Amino acid sequence: MAKKSNNYNVQYGEPVGMIAAQSVGEPGTQMILRLFHFAGIEATVTTSGLPRLAELVDAKKRPTTPITYVYIEDGAKKDFEKVEAIAKKINEVKMQNIVRRFVENFPKKRIKFFLNSQELEAAGLTSKQIASKIEKLFEVEAEAEEDAVTVRLQTTNMKIIRNTGVRIMRSVISGIEGVGKAIIQQDKKTGEYFIIATGNNLSAIMDVPGVDKYRLYTNDVFAMHKQFGIESARYTLAKELMHTLSEQSITVDHRHLLLIADAMTSSGTIKGIGRHGLSGQKNSVLARAAYEETVKHLINAAAFGEIDPMSGVTENILVGKLIPLGTGSVKLAMKSGDTSKVKKNK
Amino acid sequence: MDQRLGVIDPGLICKTCGARAKTCPGHFGHIELVRPVIHSEFSKIIYMLLQTTCKRCGRILLNDEQIEIFKAKNREILEEGFDSGHIHDEQSEEQTSSIKKLKNLKKCPHCGEAQGKLRFSSPTYFYIDERRLRPDEIRDMLEKIDDSDLRILGIDPEASKPSWLVLSLLLVPPVNVRPSITLESGERSEDDLTHKLVDIIRINQRLDQNINAGAPQIIIDDLWELLQYHVTSYFNNETSGIPPARHRSGRSLKTLAQRLKGKEGRFRYNLSGKRVNYSARTVISVDPYINVDEVGVPLEIASKLTVPFYVTNWNIEKAKELLSRTEYPTILNIVSKDGKRKRVLDINREDLLKEVQPGHILERQLMDGDIVLFNRQPSLHRLSILAHRVKVLPDKTFRINFCVTKPYNADFDGDEMNLHVPQSLEAQAEAFYLMEVKHHIFSPRDGDAIITNSEDGITGMYFLTKDDTYLTKDEAAYLLGIAGIYELPKPDKNGKYKGKDVFSLLLPKGLNFEEKTKRGDFVIKNGILQKGVVTKATYGGGNRLFVKIAMDYGEDVLKTFIFVSSKVADAYVTLAGVTVGVKEYAPNSKLQEDRERIIQETLNNASSMVDQYKNKKLEPLLGYTMRDSLERMIIAELNVARSKAEVSLSKNEDPTNSAMQMTFAGSRGNMLNLEQMTMFLGQQATLSGGRIKRGYYTGRVLPHIAPNDIGPTAHGFVTTNFYMGLSPIDLFMHGVGSRVSEVYKYLLITRSGYLYRRLSNALQDFYVTSDESVRDANNNLIQTVYGGDLINPVSSQFAELEEKESE
C-alpha cells in the first residue's frame, strides 16, 4: 500500500513503548475481573478481561482455557456432514465415556466391557473398531460382540488384570488426546462450517485429513510457537490481545498491541513482561534494582563486577540526568581531531 | 561520635577535611574484625564458587578440553568483558546450567583431589562431609581460584575478587548516613545502623580479649558466631534463618537492606520519585468561562510561585518597572551573577533597583499567560499532565474548563490537583510545543477525541439543534453574544431563529461533514448544519466531527470551537431548563403492561425448562451435564428478558421525558439505568458469573424461599424496579449483587495497577530512532518500522479519514 499520510507519522525519539504501556494499562480499571465469560449458550467458556490480559503479557506457558479453531479444506467446508465427521474424528472419546460398566472375570482371565449404544452412536464408533483399537494399544486379544467388548489376558495375576481394566477405561479410544467439546459453528458471512474445540494439540489435529492446515489457529501462544514458529506466535499474541480488549469494548490502536507482541517475541523466544522476562533482563543494574528484588540485583552486580551502561530511562532518572527519549534523545556529534584551529570565542 | 567520620552538627569542624557541616561530605571508616566473617548476602555466590572449583587447588572443575569448548562458545563474553550486559543473556543461562552440573563431580580433573560433599545451610554455614568450614578456610579456598577460571564463571576479576566476599574489615558509613536525633527531652537517640555498629564493636572487642587471654575454643567459637550474627543482621535484618535484631521496644531494626528495599525504600521512594519546588496544590472547581487551555490560579498561589526573568539590555526597563512595584506582579528574589540570591524587601528595594543590570535573574511572581504544568494523580497516561496558561483569579481553588476534565479523570467533588512552574526556557519551550492542551485533544490510545464536552454540554447542544427548536431574537442574541458572535442568522417567517442556525454560526466557515448516527443522519454542508441533531456520537468523546475540524482547520480552530460551543451549550441548558425528577421514572400504563408481560413470559419459559429438567426431558447442551445446561439456559433466558425490556422502552419514547432525552442524546444515563428504574432490575451477578447460590443446604438463598427451588426469582432475578420499590427478597438479592460489585472494584484497581506497573517497566525504554525502527535502551531492534506504517496513533483517525476522502 502506498503511504499517503506522511503528515501523521510519529516523530523520532517518540517514547512509543511507554505510550503503548499507558494505552493498555490506563483502561485496565474499566475491564471486568470476571474470569469466565459466557457468550450465548453454545459457545465455549473462555477466560476474558483482566485475567486473560495478564495471562497473555506474562507469557503463561499454558492458558487457563486453551481453544482451537479448526477450519476445513475447500472441498468439504460447506458440507455440514463432512465437517461433522471430522469433528467426530477430532473429538476425544475415552473408553470411560462410552462404557456402561465393566466386569472382570479373574479365573477366566478376561474383562468384559458393556458399551452404551447411544453414546457409541453419538461418537460414530462400532464395537469392532473399539476392539481393534484396544488390541493395538495394549497388545491383548479383544473380541467384539454386540454392544460389548471382551478382552482376554494371558495372566491370572489379579493385580495386572485390574490395572489393565482401569488403564483401558482411561485410554483414548478415538479422536485426539486433549481435544474435547468440539462444536461446529457456521461463519455467517461465507457460510462455511468450522470447528471450535477445547485443547491445543495442534500437531495431532494437523494430521487429520481434511483439516485446513493453513488456517489452524489456537489461542495458546506457546502451542502456536511450537507448531508454526515465532512469527506466528507474535501474530497470535497480537490477535489475542486485541480480542481481549475489544471484547470489553475498549478501543486501543493496534500499533500499541503490535509493539507489545513484538517486544515479547523479538528475541526469537516468547518472553513475558515482568521480573522473569523483559524487565528482569535489562542491562542496567540500577533499573533492575529499582524495579523488584532490589538487594539481589545489587549484590550480584557487586560480586560479578557489572557495569551500568546508563542508557535507559530509570537509571537516568535515578541519577538525575535527562532521559534518553524524546527531546533527550538528541545528541551532538562532533568530528574529533585538531582543535587548535578552532577560534576561541572571546 | 568520632569527628573524623564527618560532622553534621552546625559549628563543628570535620577532623578529616576541615570543612563545616554544610560542606563536609562525610568520610568512611572501618572496623578491623578480629576473626573474619562471611558476608551473608553473598553466601549464595560463595556456595556457587565452592561447588564449581576444587577445594585443594582452586581450579575450576572442568578439564582442559571442556574449558576450551566453553571458551569457544562464549568467546564474545570473555573477550569483550562484562560491560555490555552479557551476563543476563541466554548464552549465560546455558553457561550457568552447564556449570551447575559440576557440583556432582567426585574428583578434580586438574589435581585429582577427591571432592568432598559440600553442604550449604543458610545463611552462613558451609560443610564439607559434614565438617563445618570456618570463614577463614573459605576465604583461603576462594583466594586460590585462578583469574582465568573466574572469567569462565562470569566474574570479572578486575572488578571483584571472590575472597572479598569474606569480610575481615567492615566498612563504617559516615555519620551523614546515620544521623542521631536529639529528642525534646534533650536525650540523644541514635540511628538503627549506629546501634548495630555498636553491637559489632562490642562483640569484636570481647572476642579479641578472649583470644588474647587464651580462652577455651568453645567460648571463642561462640563469640565468633555472635559476631557473624551481628554482621549478618547489620546488612539485612530480614535474613531468613536468623531472628531479626530488635530495639528495646521490640521494633525490629531497619538495617542496610531495609533502607533500600521496596516501595518506601531508597530506590523507589527517593530515587525513582523526586520532590520538587515551584509547585502548588489545591482543590479544583469548574469555570465554563475559562478557556480549555487555561487554568485559574488563586492570587495567593500566584504571588508565591515565581518564574525567572532574565535581565538583558533590551528588557531592563521592564525589569526595573517590575522591581519597583510593591504589589502583586512584582519581584520576590534577585539572583546576581555570582549566583547569590537576595530577597527583595521594602527596605532594600531602592538599593536593588540601582544594582540591577543585564545578567541578573529576577524571580517574578506568576502572571497571566505564564505556562505551567497541571496534573492530577493517579497519572495513568501522558494526558494526566498537560501544559496550561495561567489566569490569575480571586478565591482559593484552581479553576479549569469542564471539557478538560476527561484526560485528568477529574471531577469537582473535592479533587485536588498539582501545578508545576517550569523554570528554564528549555522546559517552558518543551511545555509549549509538546504539552499544551491543544496538542492533546486526541488520545494516543486510539486517536479519539478526549478533550470534549459531555453531560450537560451535550444535553444543551441536543436541545439546541433539535428540529423543533426555535429561539426568540433575545434568546438567539444572548447565546451568540456569549459565543462572541455579533450577527444574527436569518429569521423565519414568524421572526424566530432556528436552533440549528445558531449552532451553524459556531462552526468553522465552509465545513463539510457527514455522519450516520443512531438518531439519523448528521449533515453539515458549507459550514451550515443541514440535517440531524447533535448527540454524543457527533459531539462527545470519540467523535469524528472534531477530527474533521482539526484536519481542515487546525488545532487552534478546534480548541476555540470546543470552548465556544461548550459555553453556548451550557447557556442553552440553563435557558431551556432541563429537569429530572422522580416523575421521569414513573412508568406509563403501556410500559407497566409490557413489564408484566415480559416478566410473565420469562418466568413461564423458565419454569417450563425447570419442569423439563425435573422430568428428565431437557435436551442437554453438548459437553455439559443436565444441571449445568439448565443453569446456562435459564441465564440466557433472563438475558433475553432484559433485551425485551430495552426494546419496549425504546418503543415508548416520550419526547417530554428529560431522562429519556438525556439517554438518547448520550449525555447521561443509559438504557440499563432506565430499565432498572422503570421496568425491573434483572439478574444479580456473582463473582463466579453464575446465579446466586449461597445459602442453606436445602439449596435456597433465604428461608423465605421454598427448598430446592431452582426458578429465576429464587436465585437473584429481581422483578421489581426502583420506582415501585424492591420487595424484601429482591432487596436482599440486590444487596448481594452490590456487595459483589464493590469487591470487584477493589480487586480490579489493585490488579490493574500492578499490571500497568509491569507493562510500563518492560516497555519504557522503547523509542523510535531516526531510521524509523523501534529500539530499546541497548539498541536491540524491536520493530523495523513502528507499527508497520510509522503512523502515530494520535493521528490514526486523521490518516483514516484522509484515506477515505481521497478515494
Chai-1 contact restraints between the chains, C-beta under 6 A:
chainA,res_idxA,chainB,res_idxB,connection_type,confidence,min_distance_angstrom,max_distance_angstrom,comment,restraint_id
A,S5,B,A799,contact,1.0,0.0,6.0,A-B,restraint_1
A,S5,B,E802,contact,1.0,0.0,6.0,A-B,restraint_2
A,Y8,B,I791,contact,1.0,0.0,6.0,A-B,restraint_3
A,Y8,B,N792,contact,1.0,0.0,6.0,A-B,restraint_4
A,Y8,B,S795,contact,1.0,0.0,6.0,A-B,restraint_5
A,Y8,B,F798,contact,1.0,0.0,6.0,A-B,restraint_6
A,Y8,B,A799,contact,1.0,0.0,6.0,A-B,restraint_7
A,N9,B,L790,contact,1.0,0.0,6.0,A-B,restraint_8
A,V10,B,V768,contact,1.0,0.0,6.0,A-B,restraint_9
A,V10,B,Y786,contact,1.0,0.0,6.0,A-B,restraint_10
A,V10,B,N792,contact,1.0,0.0,6.0,A-B,restraint_11
A,Y12,B,V768,contact,1.0,0.0,6.0,A-B,restraint_12
A,Y12,B,S770,contact,1.0,0.0,6.0,A-B,restraint_13
A,G13,B,Y767,contact,1.0,0.0,6.0,A-B,restraint_14
A,E14,B,V768,contact,1.0,0.0,6.0,A-B,restraint_15
A,P15,B,Y767,contact,1.0,0.0,6.0,A-B,restraint_16
A,V16,B,F766,contact,1.0,0.0,6.0,A-B,restraint_17
A,V16,B,V768,contact,1.0,0.0,6.0,A-B,restraint_18
A,V16,B,V774,contact,1.0,0.0,6.0,A-B,restraint_19
A,V16,B,Y786,contact,1.0,0.0,6.0,A-B,restraint_20
A,G17,B,L763,contact,1.0,0.0,6.0,A-B,restraint_21
A,G17,B,Q764,contact,1.0,0.0,6.0,A-B,restraint_22
A,G17,B,F766,contact,1.0,0.0,6.0,A-B,restraint_23
A,M18,B,Q764,contact,1.0,0.0,6.0,A-B,restraint_24
A,I19,B,P444,contact,1.0,0.0,6.0,A-B,restraint_25
A,A20,B,L763,contact,1.0,0.0,6.0,A-B,restraint_26
A,A21,B,L759,contact,1.0,0.0,6.0,A-B,restraint_27
A,A21,B,S760,contact,1.0,0.0,6.0,A-B,restraint_28
A,A21,B,L763,contact,1.0,0.0,6.0,A-B,restraint_29
A,Q22,B,H381,contact,1.0,0.0,6.0,A-B,restraint_30
A,S23,B,R445,contact,1.0,0.0,6.0,A-B,restraint_31
A,G25,B,Y756,contact,1.0,0.0,6.0,A-B,restraint_32
A,G25,B,L759,contact,1.0,0.0,6.0,A-B,restraint_33
A,E26,B,L380,contact,1.0,0.0,6.0,A-B,restraint_34
A,E26,B,H381,contact,1.0,0.0,6.0,A-B,restraint_35
A,G28,B,S752,contact,1.0,0.0,6.0,A-B,restraint_36
A,G28,B,L755,contact,1.0,0.0,6.0,A-B,restraint_37
A,G28,B,Y756,contact,1.0,0.0,6.0,A-B,restraint_38
A,T29,B,L748,contact,1.0,0.0,6.0,A-B,restraint_39
A,T29,B,I749,contact,1.0,0.0,6.0,A-B,restraint_40
A,T29,B,S752,contact,1.0,0.0,6.0,A-B,restraint_41
A,L33,B,Y744,contact,1.0,0.0,6.0,A-B,restraint_42
A,L33,B,L747,contact,1.0,0.0,6.0,A-B,restraint_43
A,L33,B,L748,contact,1.0,0.0,6.0,A-B,restraint_44
A,R34,B,G689,contact,1.0,0.0,6.0,A-B,restraint_45
A,F36,B,G689,contact,1.0,0.0,6.0,A-B,restraint_46
A,I41,B,R632,contact,1.0,0.0,6.0,A-B,restraint_47
A,I41,B,A636,contact,1.0,0.0,6.0,A-B,restraint_48
A,L50,B,R751,contact,1.0,0.0,6.0,A-B,restraint_49
A,L50,B,S752,contact,1.0,0.0,6.0,A-B,restraint_50
A,A54,B,L755,contact,1.0,0.0,6.0,A-B,restraint_51
A,K181,B,G623,contact,1.0,0.0,6.0,A-B,restraint_52
A,T251,B,D446,contact,1.0,0.0,6.0,A-B,restraint_53
A,V252,B,R445,contact,1.0,0.0,6.0,A-B,restraint_54
A,V252,B,D446,contact,1.0,0.0,6.0,A-B,restraint_55
A,D253,B,D446,contact,1.0,0.0,6.0,A-B,restraint_56
A,D253,B,P793,contact,1.0,0.0,6.0,A-B,restraint_57
A,D253,B,S796,contact,1.0,0.0,6.0,A-B,restraint_58
A,R255,B,G787,contact,1.0,0.0,6.0,A-B,restraint_59
A,R255,B,P793,contact,1.0,0.0,6.0,A-B,restraint_60
A,D262,B,I782,contact,1.0,0.0,6.0,A-B,restraint_61
A,D262,B,Q783,contact,1.0,0.0,6.0,A-B,restraint_62
A,A263,B,I782,contact,1.0,0.0,6.0,A-B,restraint_63
A,S266,B,I782,contact,1.0,0.0,6.0,A-B,restraint_64
A,I273,B,R758,contact,1.0,0.0,6.0,A-B,restraint_65
A,I273,B,L759,contact,1.0,0.0,6.0,A-B,restraint_66
A,I273,B,A762,contact,1.0,0.0,6.0,A-B,restraint_67
A,G274,B,R758,contact,1.0,0.0,6.0,A-B,restraint_68
A,L278,B,A762,contact,1.0,0.0,6.0,A-B,restraint_69
A,S279,B,N761,contact,1.0,0.0,6.0,A-B,restraint_70
A,S279,B,A762,contact,1.0,0.0,6.0,A-B,restraint_71
A,Q281,B,H88,contact,1.0,0.0,6.0,A-B,restraint_72
A,N283,B,G85,contact,1.0,0.0,6.0,A-B,restraint_73
A,N283,B,N778,contact,1.0,0.0,6.0,A-B,restraint_74
A,A289,B,F267,contact,1.0,0.0,6.0,A-B,restraint_75
A,A290,B,F267,contact,1.0,0.0,6.0,A-B,restraint_76
A,A290,B,S272,contact,1.0,0.0,6.0,A-B,restraint_77
A,Y291,B,N761,contact,1.0,0.0,6.0,A-B,restraint_78
A,T294,B,L260,contact,1.0,0.0,6.0,A-B,restraint_79
A,T294,B,K261,contact,1.0,0.0,6.0,A-B,restraint_80
A,T294,B,F267,contact,1.0,0.0,6.0,A-B,restraint_81
A,V295,B,A257,contact,1.0,0.0,6.0,A-B,restraint_82
A,I299,B,E41,contact,1.0,0.0,6.0,A-B,restraint_83
A,A303,B,F42,contact,1.0,0.0,6.0,A-B,restraint_84
A,A303,B,I45,contact,1.0,0.0,6.0,A-B,restraint_85
A,A303,B,S160,contact,1.0,0.0,6.0,A-B,restraint_86
A,F304,B,G154,contact,1.0,0.0,6.0,A-B,restraint_87
A,F304,B,I155,contact,1.0,0.0,6.0,A-B,restraint_88
A,G305,B,F82,contact,1.0,0.0,6.0,A-B,restraint_89
A,G305,B,D156,contact,1.0,0.0,6.0,A-B,restraint_90
A,G305,B,A159,contact,1.0,0.0,6.0,A-B,restraint_91
A,G305,B,S160,contact,1.0,0.0,6.0,A-B,restraint_92
A,I307,B,D83,contact,1.0,0.0,6.0,A-B,restraint_93
A,S311,B,A777,contact,1.0,0.0,6.0,A-B,restraint_94
A,G312,B,D765,contact,1.0,0.0,6.0,A-B,restraint_95
A,G312,B,A777,contact,1.0,0.0,6.0,A-B,restraint_96
A,V313,B,Q764,contact,1.0,0.0,6.0,A-B,restraint_97
A,V313,B,D765,contact,1.0,0.0,6.0,A-B,restraint_98
A,L318,B,L271,contact,1.0,0.0,6.0,A-B,restraint_99
A,L325,B,Y767,contact,1.0,0.0,6.0,A-B,restraint_100
A,T327,B,E430,contact,1.0,0.0,6.0,A-B,restraint_101
